């Protein structure tokens, strides 16, 4: 593990305009330990520094920048390039970029948990694509647990999930939720999501909170808990940080749940129309995406929503 100079920690504290006492309280240190670290009398490793950044509620993109720039700017560039490749679903390129860290001037960073977690997640998706998404459920589960084991949170059923969860860990937990849905153990997935929500309420992380709530609504819907699905979908609609895509799914959920509950027609048609209009904006008028959405939505509601729009 790479150790950092204590001045890095002192600079971080001053950048946040915090006294030693306030900073120590926020990151979970005693003042005396913080003082020793700042003076290089106690070791400060890179993973511990990363955790301090998260405890300060610094945005994820900024965390990556601060963290990797502190270690090595060239490695930071490789990391950012790999993330960019993933956004284009080019997992092979992302893996190659991460593997090239071994050939850098600081190859020991390759073993860092952050690098290994991201690399493990990229390999997970590369395997899925190579097998045309037909890998066995057990193989996928084992890969996901191996990623969590890197930071010792694979025993999440018996150990509380830390508020220092990384974006990759969130993605892995979400994939585990889908796995539990597939094997008809939806309650296990719901338990994970509720635990994550407690974590994000502590961190006040609106982005991950909204994404987690959306996944939770899907679980409630597929588990037949329609009232719960409506309640959580309504929370998404009320939030100022909900994206247009999340709004689309929230209104769709409410429409489909009210239909399942045999509510009066306006209770499912009104949110259904809102979902329809949002979909038109997001997907376009005559695109394959809008046609797929409308066909699936109409099948769930049992109506021709486009005819209803014309009549309306």
N, C-alpha and C positions, 0 to 999 in steps of 0.2 A: 504494500500500500504506500502511495506517495504521501510524504508529509509536507505541509506548507509552512511558510514563514509566518510567524505571529503577526507581522505587520498587515497581512491580508485580512486577518480578523479585525484588527484595529481600524483599518480603512473601511471595512464593511459597517462596523458600528457607527463610525463618524458619518458615513454616507446616509445613514438612517436617522442621524441627529439624536442618538440615544446615549444616555450616561451608561457607565459600566454596570451599575445596579439594575437599570431598566432592561438593558440588553441581556444581561445574565438571566434575569427572570423570564424573559420572552423565549430564550433558547434552552432553558432548563439547566443552567450551570450555576454554581456558586460564584460569587464575586471573586473570591480568592483564586478559583480555578481559571476564570476568565483572565484575571490579571497575569497569572503564570503563562497562559497560552499567548497572550499579546506580547509578553517579554521573551518568548521562546524557551521558557523553562518547563513547559509541559507540551507534549506533542499534539499537533493538530493534523489529523489525516484528512484526505480529500472527501471521504464519504461523510465524515462528521461535519465538515464544512457545508456540504450539500444539504444535510439535514437542518443546519442552522438557517440556511436560506429559506427552506420551506416553512420553518417555524415562524419566520418573519412575514409570511404570506406574500412573498415576492412572486410575481407572475412567472409561469413556467418558462416562457421564452426568455425572460430576463435571467432566470436561474441558469438555464443552459449556457447563455452567453457569459455570465459572470464565472460560472463554474469551470467551463472549458477554457476560457481565456486565461483564467488563473493557472491552469495546468500547462496548457500549450495551445497557442493560437492555430497552428497547423492541424492539430487534432480536432479542435473546435470546428474548423472548416470541413474536415472529413465528416464529422458528426452531422453538421447542418446539411451537407450534400446527401448523406444517407437518408435523412428525414425527408428531403425533397424528393428523392427517388421513391420512397414509400408512398408519398402523396400521389405519385403517378403509377402506383401499384407495380413498380419495378423492384421486386424484393431481391432478385439476384444481384442487381447493381448495388443495392443497399448493403447486402451481405459482403460483397467484394470491398466496398468502401470501409466498412467496419473492420474487416480482416486485415486491411492494409495498415492499420494502426500498429500491427506487429512489426512492420518494417520502418516505423517512425523512429525519431531520435529518443523517444521515451516508450519503448515497447511494453514496459511494465504496466502502463495505463490500460493496456488491452484487457488485463485481468480485473479491472475495476468493475464493481457491481453494476454501475450505470451502463457501461459498455456491454457487459455480458447480458444484462436484461434486454436491452434493445436488440442485440444480435440474436438472442434466443427467440424473441418475438418475430423478427424478420424471417428466421429459419422456419418457424411454425407456419407462417403464411406461405412461404415458398414451397414447403412440403404439401400444403393443402392444394395449391395451384397445380403442382406437378402431378398430383393424384386426381386432378379434376374434382376436387372437393369430395372425394369418395373414401377418404381415410376412415378407419374405424373410430368409433367414439372413444374407445379406451386409449388408442394411440394419441389422439388429440388431448385427452385429459392428462395423460402422462407428460406430454410436452408442456402443457400449461403449469402443471405442478412443479416441473423442473425449473421453470422461470421464476416461480415464487420462492423456490428453495434457495435461490441465489442470495436473497436478502432475508432468509429465514422466516418467511411468513406463509409457508406451505401448510402450517398447522392452524390455519385461520378459523377452523371450527371450534378450537379450544383456546385460542389466544386472541385477544382483542386486536383488531386491525389498527395499526398506528395511524395517527393523523399526518404522518409524513409520506403517505402513499404517492408513488410516482405515476405519471401518465401511462407508462407501460403497464404498471401493476393494475391500474384501473381497467385498461383494455383486457388484461388477462382475466381479471375477476368477471368482467362482462362476458367474455367467452365461456367462462365456467358456468355462468347463469344460463347461457344458451344450451350448454351441455346438459345441465340439470333439467331444462325444459324438454330436451329431446328424450331423456330417459324417464320422463314423467315424475320427476322429483322437484316439481316447481317450488314447493315450500322452501327447499334448500337455497334455490336461487333468490327467492324473496328475502330470506334471512341475510344473505350476503349484501343485497342492495340496501336493505334498511340499515345495516351496519355501516356501509359506505356513506349513506346519507348523514348519519350521526357524525362521521368523520368530516364531511364537507361543511356541515353546519358549524363545526368547531373552527374550521379553516376559513369559513365565509367565502368559499370558492363557488361562485354562481355558475360558472361554465360546466364544471363537472357535476354540480348539484342537479342542474336541469337535465343533463344527459342521463344521469342515474335515475331520476324520476321517470323519464320517458321509458327507459328499459323496464322499470318497475310496473308501469301501466301495461306493457305488453304481457308481463308475467301474470298479472291479475286477470287480464282478458282471457288468456289461454287457460288459466286455472278456473275460469268460470266465476270469478269474484268481480262481477260487473259493477256493483256499487263502489267498491274500492277503486276500480279502474277509473270510474267517473270522478271520484273525489280527487285522485292524484292528477288526472288530466286537467281538472279545473284549476288546480294549483299552478300548473304550467301556464295556462291561459292567463292567469292573474299576474304572473311574474313579468317584470319589465325586461328581464334578460333572456327571455325565451326567443329562439330563432324562428324564422318563418317555417322552416321544415318541421320543427318541433310543434309549432302551432297547428300545422296541417295534420300531424298524427294525433294531437290532443283532441281536435274537433272530430276527427274520424273515429277515435275511440269512443267519445261520448255518443256519437250517432249510432255506432254499432252496438254499444252496450244498452242504450235505451231501446233499440229494436229487440235485442235479446230479452230484455225485461218486459217486453210487450207494453211499453209506454205509449201514450197517444202519439199520433203521427207527427204533430209539430215538434215533439221532444226529440225525434231523431232526424227529421227533415231539416230543421233550422241549423243545427250544427253540421249536418251533412252538406248543406249548401255553402256554409262558410268554408268547409274543407275543400269543396269543389272549386270555389273561386280562388283560394290560395294555391291549389294545385295548378290551375290555369296560368297563374302568374309565374310559378316556379318552373313548370315544365313546358310551357308554351301551348299553343292551341291544337295543333295537329301532329304532335310528336309521338313517338312510340311510348314514351314514359307516361304521358297523360292518358293515352288509350289503355295502357296496362292498369293504371290507377283507377280509372273510371270503371273498367270491366270488373275488377276485384271488388270495388266499393259497391257497385250496383248489385253484385251477387250477394254481398253481405246484407244489404238493406232490402233487397227484393223489389227494387223499383228501377225505372229508367230515369236516372237523375237529369239527363239532358232534356228529355221531354218535359220533365217537371219544371226545369228552368225556363223553357219556352213558354209554358203555361203560366208560370209565375209572372 
